[in-house]
Amino acid sequence: MAEFDVDLFVIGGGSGGVRAARIAAGHGARVMVAEEYRMGGTCVIRGCVPKKLLVLGSHVRHEIADAAGFGWTIASANFDWPTLIANKDREIARLEAAYTVNVEKSGARIVKSRAVFENAHRLRLGTGETVSAKHVLIATGGAPNHGRMIPGIEHVISSNEAFHLPELPRRIVIQGGGYIALEFACIFAGFGSDVTVVYRGDNILRGFDDDVRAHLRSAMEKQGITILTGCTVEKVDRHGNEYTSHLSNGSSIASEKVMFAIGRHPNVANLGLEKADVAINPNNGGIAVNEYSQTSVPNIYAIGDVTHRVNLTPVAIREGHAFADTVFGKRDIKVDHADIPTAVFSQPEVGTVGLTEAQARARSSHVDIYKTSLRPMKATLSGRDTRVVMNLVVDGLSDCVVGCHIVGDDAAEIIQAVAIAVKMKATKADFDATIALHPTAAEELVTMRTPAARHLRQAAE
Ligand SMILES: Cc1cc2nc3c(=O)[nH]c(=O)nc-3n(C[C@H](O)[C@H](O)[C@H](O)COP(=O)(O)OP(=O)(O)OC[C@H]3O[C@@H](n4cnc5c(N)ncnc54)[C@H](O)[C@@H]3O)c2cc1C
């Protein structure tokens, strides 16, 4: 008889857990996956996928507005939020079913239940039944974090609820300056809501390149989104179906919804981690792991958002795959977290990879910045007041392009391809040697010849 019920017990059927389960099963492991909510996890059920569907929906408003310059007359355009939400929910249900089938096809078994540790090798399910496992993978993801317990916090929604609102709010206050807050601000504004963003920092998108931050802010403001920085929501009052947000600057805003997107915390609570002796990383509150995603307990691993390293779906998937290959496929694989491309699906979109100007200057004594700002061709006929901004950050010592930052249509699509070049350590000379593809906005990436700024630092004496 086998010593353990399964070779691998995965807690969480999200992006990372599902990939790890399928790959481990493919290597011949006996795998069980516990999922307490819906297969597919945050990305599929209440993250990237439904978010992008709403982004695409809200973008139609811009397409309709732009059409006149191209000769189109669109007599009337009406938007119905419940139709979009129902269609989105149907697609999410289809994806959830596909995730379930794919895991089962791989030979792994799914249990629809919460799972918690009894000890390092034993898990307890919601039914009270226990399962013993040789290895355990914690892939429990993260959840919205509302921050301080301000008065009226119970009236505040997160992105989870925003996906299921029965009606489109005519006015909404969104607290947060990160990508989720800004994406929802643009989604609601696109559908015609009056949106106010409240953010405690001095500018939105902390950690992004300063040119990106400045340009996106002004582009969002031009669309009518109000962005209040340097203040916070201190209290929320309810009056029937209306809310008043009281801000730290003394002002107040009336709205039909108040949403917070001010951060997410790793799902580590009530997992029984103490019974298994799994350590938490004191710096970020996630599960502490080494470069193989192994926790403080040798047979227990953790991947994805629960480790609070880089909270993105493709990262969770890569970590899950690397874990399964290393532990069950006899291949020694570490995940390289450098130069991960990322996007903000705001309107306009942001795509970015590598170092910001400030980060590059902190690392190198010679940094060249190439910049362009252009009116996209479409805007010449549509009349839309918009510009595309692109920056290349070049390490002047090696000539390597160490960062690229784009704001404009299709920035996410463009940056995925640029990320290959950055990852391969392409030089500015390699970019220059590439012939432009005309007429595109992206051709600017290979035609910027003169640095807009050169930062030289004297070696320390
Ligand atoms: C609004 C929003 C938009 C996003 N947009 C993007 C984007 O555009 N691009 C991108 O790359 N990333 C995006 N993300 C981030 C992305 O969704 C996450 O990084 C990714 O889902 C992490 O995968 P994971 O496997 O670590 O965890 P998750 O996908 O969160 O999966 C964890 C699963 O574990 C389950 N679970 C938790 N505890 C237990 C337990 N004890 N027992 C059983 N099951 C349990 C949960 O129900 C969940 O299904 C977005 C996130 C949000 C919230």
The ligand as a Tripos MOL2 file, in Angstrom:
@<TRIPOS>MOLECULE
LIG
   53    58     1     0     0
SMALL
NO_CHARGES

@<TRIPOS>ATOM
      1 C1         -9.4890   42.6200  -10.9460 C.3       1 LIG1
      2 C2         -8.2100   41.8890  -11.2530 C.ar      1 LIG1
      3 C3         -7.6510   42.0050  -12.5170 C.ar      1 LIG1
      4 C4         -6.4780   41.3250  -12.8130 C.ar      1 LIG1
      5 N1         -5.9420   41.4880  -14.0660 N.ar      1 LIG1
      6 C5         -4.8170   40.8250  -14.4040 C.ar      1 LIG1
      7 C6         -4.2770   40.9410  -15.7180 C.ar      1 LIG1
      8 O1         -4.8010   41.6600  -16.5610 O.2       1 LIG1
      9 N2         -3.1580   40.2270  -16.0100 N.ar      1 LIG1
     10 C7         -2.5540   39.4130  -15.0840 C.ar      1 LIG1
     11 O2         -1.5440   38.7800  -15.4100 O.2       1 LIG1
     12 N3         -3.0320   39.3050  -13.8300 N.ar      1 LIG1
     13 C8         -4.1510   39.9840  -13.4700 C.ar      1 LIG1
     14 N4         -4.6740   39.8460  -12.2090 N.ar      1 LIG1
     15 C9         -3.9240   39.0210  -11.2130 C.3       1 LIG1
     16 C10        -4.2050   37.5390  -11.4090 C.3       1 LIG1
     17 O3         -5.5870   37.3170  -11.3980 O.3       1 LIG1
     18 C11        -3.5170   36.7440  -10.3290 C.3       1 LIG1
     19 O4         -2.1570   37.0770  -10.2960 O.3       1 LIG1
     20 C12        -3.6360   35.2340  -10.5450 C.3       1 LIG1
     21 O5         -4.9730   34.8420  -10.6180 O.3       1 LIG1
     22 C13        -2.9100   34.4720   -9.4210 C.3       1 LIG1
     23 O6         -3.0900   33.1010   -9.5850 O.3       1 LIG1
     24 P1         -2.9610   32.1210   -8.3310 P.3       1 LIG1
     25 O7         -3.0120   30.7400   -8.8990 O.co2     1 LIG1
     26 O8         -1.8190   32.5000   -7.4990 O.co2     1 LIG1
     27 O9         -4.2480   32.3970   -7.4410 O.3       1 LIG1
     28 P2         -5.7890   32.4960   -7.7730 P.3       1 LIG1
     29 O10        -6.0350   32.5730   -9.2270 O.co2     1 LIG1
     30 O11        -6.3190   33.5760   -6.9170 O.co2     1 LIG1
     31 O12        -6.3680   31.0900   -7.2940 O.3       1 LIG1
     32 C14        -6.4300   30.7360   -5.9360 C.3       1 LIG1
     33 C15        -7.5900   29.7930   -5.7440 C.3       1 LIG1
     34 O13        -7.4820   29.1670   -4.4770 O.3       1 LIG1
     35 C16        -8.7750   29.0080   -3.9380 C.3       1 LIG1
     36 N5         -8.6020   28.8240   -2.4840 N.ar      1 LIG1
     37 C17        -8.1090   29.7170   -1.5980 C.ar      1 LIG1
     38 N6         -7.9910   29.1420   -0.3730 N.ar      1 LIG1
     39 C18        -8.4100   27.8600   -0.5050 C.ar      1 LIG1
     40 C19        -8.4990   26.7570    0.4050 C.ar      1 LIG1
     41 N7         -8.1000   26.8660    1.6610 N.pl3     1 LIG1
     42 N8         -8.9910   25.5850   -0.0600 N.ar      1 LIG1
     43 C20        -9.3890   25.4590   -1.3620 C.ar      1 LIG1
     44 N9         -9.3090   26.4650   -2.2510 N.ar      1 LIG1
     45 C21        -8.8090   27.6480   -1.8360 C.ar      1 LIG1
     46 C22        -9.4960   30.2780   -4.3490 C.3       1 LIG1
     47 O14       -10.9020   30.0890   -4.3350 O.3       1 LIG1
     48 C23        -8.9450   30.4830   -5.7610 C.3       1 LIG1
     49 O15        -9.7670   29.8810   -6.7330 O.3       1 LIG1
     50 C24        -5.8580   40.4980  -11.8550 C.ar      1 LIG1
     51 C25        -6.4250   40.3630  -10.5820 C.ar      1 LIG1
     52 C26        -7.5930   41.0490  -10.2860 C.ar      1 LIG1
     53 C27        -8.1960   40.8990   -8.9210 C.3       1 LIG1
@<TRIPOS>BOND
     1     1     2 1
     2     2     3 ar
     3     2    52 ar
     4     3     4 ar
     5     4     5 ar
     6     4    50 ar
     7     5     6 ar
     8     6     7 ar
     9     6    13 1
    10     7     8 2
    11     7     9 ar
    12     9    10 ar
    13    10    11 2
    14    10    12 ar
    15    12    13 ar
    16    13    14 ar
    17    14    15 1
    18    14    50 ar
    19    15    16 1
    20    16    17 1
    21    16    18 1
    22    18    19 1
    23    18    20 1
    24    20    21 1
    25    20    22 1
    26    22    23 1
    27    23    24 1
    28    24    25 2
    29    24    26 1
    30    24    27 1
    31    27    28 1
    32    28    29 2
    33    28    30 1
    34    28    31 1
    35    31    32 1
    36    32    33 1
    37    33    34 1
    38    33    48 1
    39    34    35 1
    40    35    36 1
    41    35    46 1
    42    36    37 ar
    43    36    45 ar
    44    37    38 ar
    45    38    39 ar
    46    39    40 ar
    47    39    45 ar
    48    40    41 1
    49    40    42 ar
    50    42    43 ar
    51    43    44 ar
    52    44    45 ar
    53    46    47 1
    54    46    48 1
    55    48    49 1
    56    50    51 ar
    57    51    52 ar
    58    52    53 1
@<TRIPOS>SUBSTRUCTURE
     1 LIG1         1 GROUP 0 **** ****
